[in-house]
Amino acid sequence: MRAQETAVGQATANVLAVLTVTATHALAFGDIMQGVPHAASKTVIADAGVFQVTGEGGREVTMGLELPSYLWNSTNTDRLVITFNATDADIDTTAAGTPAVHGGGAITGLNPHNLPATDLGNTDNILQIFLGAMVFPTVDQRASAYSADIILTVEYTGN
């Protein structure tokens, strides 16, 4: 007769809350003059581009922004140079944050081309990105409305 032994193991999983990414405010330069560079500040409510990410609180996410080099007029016949410098992004992990007054979870002066992995806020399950930039109209810039897409991609890291 042979000895026999058994053991019971477990299979486990934790399903995380769905990530929701929303652009809540356009990066707005307003009216600008030909030949005069103009900034849209990440700390001015009327100017700042704002993205909001919600998901599983306390979980780390990576974020990547696809930033345009130009804004185009509606007929795609003229372009307006836009630049993002190395401190044009802030991240806030509280729902209380606004461009003018970031909440207690603010990380400021970030490079929008290389956002750090960041935990979603534990209390509010949220993260907000505030974005600024500068446009450089030429002296003969065509009078028109200009626009371009800014795309934010977010994913859980597993941490």
trRosetta pair geometry for C-beta under 8 A, 3 or more apart (Angstrom, degrees):
i j d omega theta_ij theta_ji phi_ij phi_ji
16 55 6.7 21 156 173 109 103
16 56 4.2 -80 -159 -31 96 144
16 59 6.2 43 -138 -66 134 172
16 156 6.2 92 80 -82 167 160
17 54 7.6 -66 127 140 130 81
17 55 5.0 160 89 -170 100 53
17 56 4.4 158 27 -64 94 72
17 125 6.8 0 64 -162 160 137
18 55 6.8 -118 103 -119 29 82
19 53 6.5 -19 -165 -166 95 95
19 54 7.3 156 -153 81 47 46
19 55 4.3 -14 -99 -83 64 128
19 61 7.1 119 -115 -113 133 136
19 154 5.6 -155 174 102 142 112
19 155 7.2 -132 1 -112 167 35
19 156 6.9 -156 -50 -39 127 88
20 52 8.0 -6 109 111 91 88
20 53 7.1 157 80 -154 54 45
20 54 4.7 -5 53 55 103 94
20 55 6.8 177 16 -63 66 72
21 51 6.6 -7 -170 -176 87 109
21 52 7.5 163 -152 84 42 50
21 53 5.3 -7 -102 -103 74 79
21 152 5.8 -155 -177 97 132 109
21 153 7.8 -77 -62 -124 177 24
21 154 5.2 159 -78 20 128 122
22 51 6.9 157 83 -159 45 61
22 52 4.9 -13 62 59 97 95
22 53 7.9 -179 23 -75 68 37
23 26 7.3 51 155 -79 117 55
23 49 7.5 -38 -155 -174 100 90
23 50 7.3 124 -166 85 55 55
23 51 5.5 -36 -103 -101 58 76
23 150 7.4 130 -115 77 136 97
23 152 7.2 152 -74 15 90 117
24 50 4.7 -49 66 101 96 108
24 51 6.9 150 11 -116 83 20
24 52 5.1 47 -25 -9 126 113
25 28 7.5 -74 164 -12 91 110
25 48 6.4 51 99 93 132 74
25 49 6.4 -172 97 -143 78 32
25 50 4.0 45 37 29 102 106
26 49 6.2 -37 173 -111 28 81
27 40 5.4 117 179 105 83 153
27 47 7.3 12 -160 165 57 63
27 48 7.0 -50 -112 175 65 25
27 49 3.2 -29 -62 -54 87 111
27 131 5.7 -61 -85 99 118 106
27 132 7.4 152 -140 -123 108 27
27 133 6.0 39 178 19 142 116
27 150 6.5 71 2 -14 125 151
28 40 6.1 154 74 -133 40 135
28 46 6.3 -86 79 154 130 67
28 47 5.6 -130 68 -129 79 38
28 49 7.8 149 -9 -69 61 68
29 32 5.7 -13 143 -44 118 122
29 38 5.5 97 -167 109 111 121
29 40 4.9 -93 -86 -57 64 113
29 47 7.3 54 -92 -138 34 90
29 135 5.5 -5 -108 7 160 133
30 38 7.9 -119 61 160 85 143
30 40 7.9 148 4 -97 83 98
30 46 7.4 30 -57 141 121 116
30 47 7.6 -63 -16 -96 105 82
32 36 6.6 -162 -180 78 85 94
32 38 4.4 -127 -120 2 116 154
32 135 6.4 -68 -94 83 172 127
32 137 5.7 154 125 -18 124 137
33 36 4.2 31 74 28 103 128
33 38 7.7 127 29 -53 70 123
33 137 7.1 -172 97 63 39 142
34 137 5.4 -114 -129 132 40 125
34 138 6.9 -24 -163 93 85 48
34 139 5.6 73 151 -159 102 32
34 140 6.7 51 -164 -80 133 12
34 141 4.7 -170 -120 37 84 96
35 137 6.3 -61 -22 99 23 90
35 138 6.6 -5 -79 153 63 29
35 139 3.8 38 -77 -97 116 67
35 141 7.4 -159 -34 0 54 105
36 137 6.7 5 48 53 52 108
37 134 5.9 14 179 177 108 111
37 135 6.8 175 -151 89 62 47
37 136 4.9 -15 -104 -105 92 69
37 137 7.5 -177 -88 25 39 68
38 134 7.0 166 85 -154 35 67
38 135 5.5 -9 59 57 85 92
38 137 7.5 22 6 -1 105 104
39 47 7.9 34 129 -168 68 149
39 132 6.7 22 178 174 95 113
39 133 7.3 -172 -148 99 64 34
39 134 4.7 -32 -98 -98 73 84
40 44 7.5 -126 -174 58 58 116
40 47 4.0 -179 -166 -173 78 105
40 48 7.1 167 151 -76 95 31
40 49 7.5 68 122 -24 133 85
40 132 5.5 -168 99 -149 68 71
40 133 5.7 12 50 52 101 70
40 134 7.6 -169 19 -82 67 36
40 135 7.8 47 -13 -9 99 97
41 44 4.1 79 69 2 111 106
41 47 4.9 74 45 83 64 149
41 48 6.6 -45 104 -66 56 82
41 99 7.7 120 115 167 83 124
41 132 5.0 -18 -155 -117 25 135
42 47 7.6 -90 -61 104 19 105
42 48 4.9 78 -148 -117 39 104
42 49 7.7 -46 -111 39 77 69
42 88 6.1 150 -39 -174 129 58
42 89 6.7 179 -113 -111 155 25
42 90 5.6 143 144 5 135 104
42 99 6.1 -151 159 -148 49 102
42 130 4.4 110 -177 135 97 97
42 131 5.7 -121 -107 135 104 6
42 132 3.4 -97 -36 -27 81 102
43 48 6.8 111 -20 -66 12 127
43 90 7.7 65 -72 -3 81 147
43 99 5.3 164 -144 161 24 83
43 100 5.9 87 174 -107 73 40
43 130 7.2 74 -74 147 47 143
43 132 7.5 -23 0 -56 63 134
44 47 4.1 46 80 23 110 115
44 48 6.1 163 65 -28 54 89
44 99 6.1 -37 59 127 19 133
44 100 6.9 49 -115 -78 28 85
45 48 6.6 -47 -123 23 20 108
45 98 6.3 -10 -96 166 102 113
45 99 5.1 170 -86 51 48 117
45 100 5.5 -33 -44 -28 94 107
47 99 7.4 -178 64 159 78 162
47 132 6.8 31 130 -117 116 88
48 99 3.7 179 9 -107 157 145
48 130 4.9 -23 -171 -162 135 93
48 131 6.4 126 -168 56 74 48
48 132 6.3 -50 -111 -71 72 76
49 130 7.4 137 74 -164 54 42
49 131 3.8 -31 66 66 106 109
49 132 7.5 -176 19 -69 87 28
49 133 7.7 26 -2 -4 124 108
49 150 6.2 17 -170 58 155 162
50 99 6.7 -106 -73 -56 115 103
50 128 6.3 -14 -165 -171 95 106
50 129 7.0 158 -152 80 45 57
50 130 5.8 -10 -101 -104 78 64
50 131 7.3 -165 -69 19 33 83
51 128 6.9 160 83 -156 52 55
51 129 4.4 4 53 49 101 105
51 131 7.4 45 -3 -13 97 118
51 152 4.8 63 -133 -11 162 165
52 126 6.6 -29 -167 -159 94 103
52 127 7.5 150 -159 81 49 48
52 128 5.2 -19 -103 -103 70 81
53 61 6.6 -140 151 78 151 166
53 63 7.4 -112 -49 -92 156 124
53 120 6.8 -117 111 -105 103 104
53 126 6.9 138 80 -161 56 52
53 127 4.4 -13 61 61 106 97
53 128 7.5 -171 21 -78 72 33
53 129 7.6 51 -10 -13 106 98
53 152 7.9 -120 -66 137 108 135
53 154 5.2 150 -122 -106 135 173
54 120 7.3 96 -146 -151 34 134
54 125 5.4 54 -160 123 84 93
54 126 5.2 -23 -98 -99 79 70
54 127 7.8 -179 -77 22 37 67
55 59 6.5 -82 115 61 113 122
55 61 7.0 109 44 -62 149 133
55 120 5.4 -149 62 -64 91 164
55 125 6.3 -153 69 178 32 95
55 156 7.3 -158 159 -72 154 101
56 59 4.3 42 90 1 104 135
56 120 6.5 127 80 51 46 142
56 125 6.7 -67 -155 -138 9 105
56 156 7.5 29 37 -102 117 128
57 120 5.4 -117 -119 107 38 104
57 121 6.1 -45 -136 100 93 49
57 122 4.5 96 163 -138 113 34
57 123 6.9 167 -145 21 143 17
57 124 7.1 144 -102 67 118 31
57 125 4.0 -83 -58 -87 91 70
57 126 8.0 -7 -97 -1 87 49
58 119 5.7 -14 -156 -176 33 121
58 120 6.6 -41 8 70 22 79
58 121 7.9 -21 -54 138 51 19
58 122 4.5 46 -62 -96 94 86
59 119 6.5 153 79 -145 17 76
59 120 5.7 10 55 24 70 108
59 156 5.9 -23 151 -132 126 105
59 157 8.0 176 166 38 82 77
59 159 7.4 140 -162 88 63 52
60 117 5.3 31 180 164 113 108
60 118 6.9 164 -143 89 71 19
60 119 5.1 -49 -85 -86 63 66
60 120 7.9 -158 -89 -3 17 71
60 156 7.1 98 83 -158 58 62
60 157 4.5 -37 104 36 107 121
60 158 7.8 -33 65 53 104 36
60 159 4.2 3 30 75 136 99
61 117 6.8 -177 88 -154 32 72
61 118 6.4 -25 58 65 79 68
61 119 7.7 120 11 -120 73 22
61 120 6.3 60 -7 -44 116 92
61 127 7.0 -146 44 20 131 157
61 154 5.2 11 172 -173 132 99
61 155 6.4 158 -154 81 83 28
61 156 5.8 -55 -100 -96 74 41
61 157 6.5 -178 -114 -16 19 87
62 115 7.8 137 -171 92 59 96
62 117 4.9 -39 -88 -100 74 87
62 154 7.2 168 83 -149 46 53
62 155 5.8 -12 54 60 89 81
62 157 5.6 97 -26 -70 96 101
63 115 4.5 -35 80 89 104 142
63 117 7.9 155 8 -106 74 42
63 118 7.2 -15 0 26 118 105
63 129 7.1 177 163 -63 160 143
63 152 6.3 -17 -165 -167 102 97
63 153 7.1 155 -154 81 50 51
63 154 5.0 -10 -102 -101 80 81
64 115 7.0 -157 -88 35 33 108
64 152 7.4 153 80 -153 45 50
64 153 4.8 -11 59 58 95 99
64 154 8.0 -174 23 -73 64 42
65 89 7.7 -165 -11 -88 153 146
65 112 5.3 -39 52 172 151 91
65 113 7.2 -94 65 -97 103 31
65 115 6.7 93 -9 -19 100 122
65 129 7.8 -169 -69 152 124 159
65 131 7.5 142 -126 -103 157 142
65 150 6.5 -13 -166 -178 102 94
65 151 7.1 146 -159 79 51 50
65 152 5.5 -20 -100 -98 72 71
66 149 7.6 10 96 114 109 95
66 150 7.0 170 80 -160 65 44
66 151 4.0 6 44 55 112 103
66 152 7.9 -142 19 -64 72 29
66 153 7.5 56 -19 -10 98 103
67 82 8.0 -132 168 110 95 113
67 84 5.2 -61 -172 0 157 145
67 112 6.2 89 -65 122 142 119
67 113 6.8 -78 16 -86 136 76
67 133 7.9 168 -160 -97 121 136
67 150 6.2 10 -112 -128 57 90
68 71 6.6 98 111 -71 144 54
68 82 6.0 49 93 58 93 129
68 148 3.7 -19 -27 146 174 146
68 149 6.7 120 -52 61 119 51
68 150 6.7 -93 -5 -78 93 69
69 81 7.1 -36 160 -140 70 67
69 82 6.8 166 176 58 22 78
70 79 4.0 -7 -175 -176 136 120
70 80 6.3 131 -163 62 74 42
70 81 6.1 -43 -103 -98 73 40
70 82 6.4 151 -114 15 18 89
70 148 6.5 146 99 -74 50 145
71 79 6.8 149 73 -161 43 65
71 80 4.4 -19 58 59 97 104
71 82 5.6 80 -24 -32 92 123
71 135 6.8 -24 9 -118 127 127
71 146 3.7 85 129 149 116 112
71 147 5.7 30 -160 -55 100 2
71 148 4.6 -120 -109 -16 59 106
72 76 5.2 6 174 -111 132 63
72 78 7.4 145 -153 83 59 46
72 79 5.3 -31 -97 -103 68 78
72 80 7.7 -162 -72 18 23 78
72 146 6.2 163 77 -150 16 83
72 147 6.9 -43 58 62 65 53
72 148 6.3 101 8 -76 80 87
73 76 6.9 -153 69 -57 67 19
73 77 6.2 -44 65 50 119 72
73 78 4.8 36 1 57 125 90
73 79 7.6 -122 -3 -75 77 35
73 80 7.9 95 -47 -18 78 101
73 142 6.2 -51 -45 89 156 123
73 144 3.8 22 -132 118 125 148
73 145 6.8 113 -139 72 72 45
73 146 5.3 -52 -78 -92 57 74
74 144 6.6 -141 12 -179 86 117
74 145 6.2 41 -35 69 106 93
74 147 7.9 44 -76 22 68 104
75 144 7.8 -96 19 -143 94 151
77 142 7.2 9 99 23 97 172
78 141 7.0 124 167 -161 134 64
78 142 4.1 -172 -27 27 170 128
78 144 6.5 132 57 33 126 141
78 146 7.8 -85 99 -94 92 111
79 146 7.7 107 -147 -140 38 125
80 135 5.5 11 151 -165 113 119
80 136 7.5 164 180 64 73 50
80 137 5.8 -24 -136 -93 105 72
80 141 6.5 52 -100 -145 95 128
80 146 4.7 21 13 -166 131 171
81 135 6.6 140 85 -158 56 61
81 136 4.4 -23 75 55 114 102
81 137 8.0 -167 37 -70 81 27
82 133 5.5 25 -178 153 101 136
82 134 7.1 158 -154 83 58 42
82 135 5.1 -29 -97 -97 74 76
82 136 7.7 -175 -81 13 29 77
82 148 7.0 -143 18 33 146 143
83 133 6.5 166 82 -167 39 90
83 134 5.3 -17 59 63 89 93
83 135 8.0 163 16 -90 68 30
83 136 7.1 33 -3 -14 107 114
84 88 4.7 -130 -165 56 79 154
84 89 7.9 30 -176 -38 119 95
84 112 4.9 -71 166 55 139 130
84 113 6.7 149 96 -42 122 91
84 131 7.6 -33 -128 -169 122 101
84 132 7.9 139 -132 92 78 53
84 133 4.9 -50 -88 -109 73 97
85 88 5.1 120 54 -35 66 107
85 134 7.3 36 -21 5 103 115
86 111 4.5 -28 -153 -99 66 98
86 113 7.8 -53 -107 27 62 108
87 108 8.0 30 -169 153 94 74
87 109 4.3 -30 -145 -152 101 70
87 110 7.0 98 -140 40 45 20
87 111 7.1 -27 -65 -75 34 56
88 110 8.0 -71 64 80 42 59
88 111 7.7 47 35 -135 76 35
88 112 5.1 -47 81 -14 98 120
88 131 6.3 40 143 -160 93 64
88 132 4.6 -129 -155 68 87 78
88 133 5.8 62 -164 -78 148 55
89 110 4.3 -58 83 79 96 97
89 111 6.8 -6 30 99 113 11
89 112 4.0 134 -39 -76 125 82
89 115 6.4 -77 118 -93 157 99
89 129 6.1 -21 -162 -168 106 98
89 130 6.9 146 -157 77 52 54
89 131 5.4 -9 -103 -102 80 71
89 132 7.7 -157 -69 25 40 70
90 102 6.1 -107 152 -81 138 144
90 106 6.1 -8 178 -163 113 101
90 107 6.8 166 -162 83 63 52
90 108 4.6 -9 -117 -115 104 65
90 109 7.2 39 -89 -13 80 35
90 110 6.4 146 -92 17 30 101
90 129 7.3 154 80 -157 48 49
90 130 4.4 -6 57 55 98 106
91 106 7.1 153 86 -151 48 51
91 107 4.6 0 58 52 97 102
91 110 6.4 27 -10 -1 97 153
91 115 7.1 107 -57 -156 130 111
91 116 7.9 -117 8 52 152 90
91 118 5.6 -111 150 -98 158 172
91 127 6.3 -12 -170 -174 102 99
91 128 7.1 156 -157 81 51 49
91 129 5.6 -21 -100 -100 73 68
91 130 7.8 -164 -75 18 27 75
92 97 3.2 92 134 -87 160 170
92 102 4.6 -153 -90 -154 126 98
92 103 5.3 107 -173 35 119 89
92 105 5.6 105 -169 83 58 85
92 106 4.7 -19 -100 -94 83 74
92 107 7.7 -166 -74 20 39 63
92 127 7.3 157 82 -160 45 51
92 128 4.7 -11 59 58 95 101
92 130 7.1 42 -5 -14 107 109
93 103 7.6 -113 66 79 47 118
93 105 3.4 -92 54 142 88 145
93 106 7.9 -159 14 -67 69 31
93 107 8.0 48 -18 -8 99 98
93 118 6.8 -150 -73 161 117 115
93 119 6.7 35 -128 90 150 74
93 120 6.6 157 -145 -171 101 29
93 121 3.7 152 160 -68 84 89
93 124 7.9 159 156 53 60 105
93 126 6.9 146 -167 91 49 66
93 127 5.3 -19 -108 -105 69 75
93 128 7.8 -164 -77 20 24 70
94 97 5.2 121 70 -26 85 94
94 102 7.9 116 45 172 107 68
94 103 3.1 -91 64 98 136 157
94 104 6.0 77 -36 42 149 72
94 105 4.6 146 -26 21 91 112
94 106 7.9 -56 20 -47 104 70
94 121 5.5 135 -81 -112 42 155
94 123 7.1 12 -122 61 79 119
94 124 6.0 100 -152 14 46 139
94 126 7.1 41 178 78 12 112
95 103 7.4 60 55 -42 32 158
95 121 7.3 -140 -28 69 71 156
95 123 7.9 -112 4 101 100 99
95 124 4.0 -163 -25 -150 106 157
95 126 5.1 86 -72 42 80 157
96 103 3.9 108 72 -91 97 121
96 104 7.8 39 60 4 129 77
97 101 7.4 -152 -145 104 49 57
97 102 4.6 6 -136 -145 104 58
97 103 4.1 -90 -60 -2 79 92
97 105 7.3 -86 -50 59 126 87
97 106 6.4 139 -114 -78 128 97
97 128 5.2 -165 81 50 127 137
97 130 7.7 -124 150 -37 119 121
98 101 5.4 33 53 50 96 72
98 102 7.4 -136 52 -79 42 39
99 130 4.9 147 -109 -140 78 133
102 105 7.8 -115 160 68 99 53
102 106 3.4 68 137 -83 139 140
102 108 7.0 -163 13 -70 163 106
102 130 7.4 -115 -86 1 107 144
103 106 6.3 151 64 -41 50 91
105 121 5.7 -157 5 -99 175 107
107 110 6.3 51 123 -49 98 123
107 116 7.3 -85 142 47 157 125
107 118 6.9 -137 16 -113 148 131
110 115 6.1 54 154 -118 136 67
110 116 6.9 -113 -135 2 128 94
111 114 4.6 14 94 47 119 89
111 115 7.4 -146 82 -67 64 45
112 115 6.7 5 -141 -58 38 94
112 131 5.9 72 -106 -128 140 103
115 118 7.4 -62 158 -11 100 116
115 129 7.3 -37 -117 -116 147 132
117 157 5.7 28 -147 -49 133 150
117 159 7.6 60 156 47 139 133
118 127 6.1 127 107 -136 122 143
119 122 7.6 5 142 -48 122 79
119 127 8.0 174 108 -77 36 124
120 125 5.8 17 147 -162 126 45
120 126 6.4 126 -168 42 93 9
120 127 5.1 -101 -117 -31 65 106
121 124 4.7 14 96 49 131 87
121 125 6.5 -77 75 -22 78 10
121 126 5.0 -13 35 56 117 66
121 127 6.4 166 -13 -69 84 63
122 125 7.8 6 -167 -67 15 52
129 152 6.9 167 42 -115 148 147
131 150 7.2 171 102 173 165 160
137 141 3.9 -56 -170 -30 100 160
138 141 4.7 142 51 -57 72 81
